[in-house]
Amino acid sequence: MCGTAYLQSAGHVCPLGGSTARPEDGIEGAVIDDRYRIDKMLSKGGMGMVYKATHTVLDKPLAFKVMLQPQDEAARQRFLLEAKLAVQVRHRNIVDVVDFGVLSTNQPFLVMEFLVGQTLAELIEQGPIPPARMCFLAAQVACGLGEVHRKGIVHRDLKPAKHGFRR
């Protein structure tokens, strides 16, 4: 693979030789900006996809979030604003954003720390959560949101499937 990232919905032929990529291939296997190797897709939402990636020099696991399509300028600006706001918040209960860029397909991307653990949704699926544990988890969420609010940011997309807990 040549390492060039293409729009997920577009097939391409690698200029260095190779087969035509299928739309379902996404960007898995690509190396972005000579430093982020895209390992596998983790989740897909309404606005983007999140992949597990590896920093090729540091051998560090990362999360790589890409807008699904270049979309309109307003959507791109919201994505950039998300990155700028996230960088302002430093807290153990908030994921750290470490980079931002734009693919050759004009799709913006965020690079974040990769968290190991469960989402709240996964934990809930396992059955009832003991009250003391739930209070502990709710306190972690509240502490993180408190830091976000101290920075003047309103989080508008809080849901159990998005929020994980470090182990």
PyMOL commands that set and color helices and strands:
alter all, ss='L'
color gray80, all
select helices_A, chain A and resi 23-25+73-88+120-125+131-150
alter helices_A, ss='H'
color red, helices_A
select strands_A, chain A and resi 31-32+36-44+48-55+60-67+97-102+108-113+117-119+164-166
alter strands_A, ss='S'
color yellow, strands_A
deselect
rebuild
show_as cartoon
